[in-house]
Amino acid sequence: MTRILCLWLPNWPIQRLRRARPELNGRPVALVANSPRGGQVAACSNAAAGQGVHIGMPVAEAQALVRELALVPHEPPADRRALEKLAEACEKFTPWIALEESVEPESLLLDISNLDHLWGSEQDLAAQVEEFFTRRRYRVRLAVADTLSQAWALAHFGSEPASAGGEEAKDCNLPFAISDLPVEALRIPRDTAALIRQLGIQTVAELQSLPREDLASRFGDALLRRLDQFTGAAREVLLPHRGLAALKAACALDEPTADCAMLMHVLAHLVERLTRQLVARDQGAVQLMCVLGSATGRAMPLQIGLVEPSANPRQLLELIELHLETVRLAGEIDRIEIHAAVVGRLSQRQGDLFADRWPADPHQFAVLVNRLSSRLGHEQVLRAELRPSAVPERAVRYVATTQQKDRETRRQGDKEMSRRLRSPCLPLSLSPCLLSPKPLLLHSQPQSLEVVCIAPDGPPQFVWLEGRRQRITHCAGPERIETLWWRGPSVRRDYYRIDTQSGSHLWIFRRLTDARWFLHGEFA
């Protein structure tokens, strides 16, 4: 189980300054940042804040409030370098340490998974980390949780000491102490948090209760991403401060050549070296870059995308060969370099005891998609992806199959979207189970249709198909679909599922804005 420790150093620029300049201890201090309107306060000590100084205040106004105020230039690069040195010092606790994702970071993130046995317990490890900083006269707040986002939120807004998750954690239900944190705990911009509070939403739990499609339309996908990271529905990668060596292999040829057989022989050795590096880190290539350097000075890059991480040299070499068959060399090649631009963790697959029949292995499907994408091009091999829209023709889009996205997040998102797509389309006169199935054939754009109704707003009685009038033998509906006003032009439709005397099973709708009829789909 992943466990992340977040260590927050509140007001880090002031803490760093006081250690660098001890003569400022005990004095009110303000850090000054230049802006188009002149100098402004970028950070201030507690003594200065107690006398009315705050971030964003003009320097002249701050000096008028506090006569003995010490003004020091704000130096974000120096603050970051000092925090990076602290991250290196924390490598005695864990080798996996990162700075928080921020322009001016104030927190360190430590991956302490499976390290509690080295320190006695998780609480003992956290206590050792806290003592390490307090001995050096740093003011810190710590929190431990199953995800990066929860640890950050508890360290900044939770009680002290804070811990969540562990063995007693539930599958998807957040503990009350976490869900009751303010919306700022989601690491969203201040203006977004202020707008959310203006709508009367104070806590994460209140935000979770709102429909996801409404949040996306009002605040964008960034808010949903932060919310999913907070709940654990979306994975968040912890990038270590000390980056690992690049995963690459290169070779300079003694003599330039355009012989494909010779190039493949060299590439086979390079791929073997690269895959050994990947296996040593328990990682696989998701995006492979192959650069062929020409003797004329021109470089030919080849980008190979994979559906799932792979460290199989035979598979990677086959994909490179398929790409080479579709390009023409610019000249003789004198240098070859391959590197894994994007990597992922290798998945473990259990072998079959009885291999006498073709297994339903998703890995085989990934291999097929990789070959097709290499042969036909990434944009020619597509998959359907659900979108949170009540309008049927906007509910699905097609994206490249090799486009990377966390698979668990995609499965959860597709399940949630399918539920959301059904919820706005409630019929007015029938139960949802009668109208919820959608036709197998859905036209990309609705086709105009001529329909006869007895009543102006009543169900259809006759329909013209291929120039012939046909009587409707069965009609179910209406099922109203109506979009929300902030999503752009309004869409208001009443859908009907009809059977005609010729045996056609159609999905038609009346557009409520002008009472015109359209054919949108056909049932099998």
Sequence and secondary structure as in RCSB ss.txt:
>XXXX:A:sequence
MTRILCLWLPNWPIQRLRRARPELNGRPVALVANSPRGGQVAACSNAAAGQGVHIGMPVAEAQALVRELALVPHE
PPADRRALEKLAEACEKFTPWIALEESVEPESLLLDISNLDHLWGSEQDLAAQVEEFFTRRRYRVRLAVADTLSQ
AWALAHFGSEPASAGGEEAKDCNLPFAISDLPVEALRIPRDTAALIRQLGIQTVAELQSLPREDLASRFGDALLR
RLDQFTGAAREVLLPHRGLAALKAACALDEPTADCAMLMHVLAHLVERLTRQLVARDQGAVQLMCVLGSATGRAM
PLQIGLVEPSANPRQLLELIELHLETVRLAGEIDRIEIHAAVVGRLSQRQGDLFADRWPADPHQFAVLVNRLSSR
LGHEQVLRAELRPSAVPERAVRYVATTQQKDRETRRQGDKEMSRRLRSPCLPLSLSPCLLSPKPLLLHSQPQSLE
VVCIAPDGPPQFVWLEGRRQRITHCAGPERIETLWWRGPSVRRDYYRIDTQSGSHLWIFRRLTDARWFLHGEFA
>XXXX:A:secstr
   EEEEE TTHHHHHHHHH GGGTTS EEEEEEETTEEEEEEE HHHHTTT  TT BHHHHHHH TT EEEE  
HHHHHHHHHHHHHHGGGT S EEE SSSS  EEEEE TT HHHHSSHHHHHHHHHHHHHTTT   EEEEESSHHH
HHHHHHHS SSEE  GGG  SS   HHHHTSBGGGG   HHHHHHHHHTT  BHHHHHTS HHHHHHHH HHHHH
HHHHHHTSS      SS     EEEEEEEEEE  HHHHHHHHHHHHHHHHHHHHHTTEEEEEEEEEEEETTS EE
EEEEEEEEEE  HHHHHHHHHHHHHTS  SS EEEEEEEEEEEEE       S  SS    HHHHHHHHHHHHHH
H GGGSEEEEE S SSGGGSEEEEETT    HHHHHHHHHHHHHHHHTT  BSSS HHHH    SEEEEEEEEE 
EEESSTTS EEEEEETTEEEEEEEEEEEEEEE  GGGSS  EEEEEEEEETTS EEEEEEETTTTEEEEEEE  
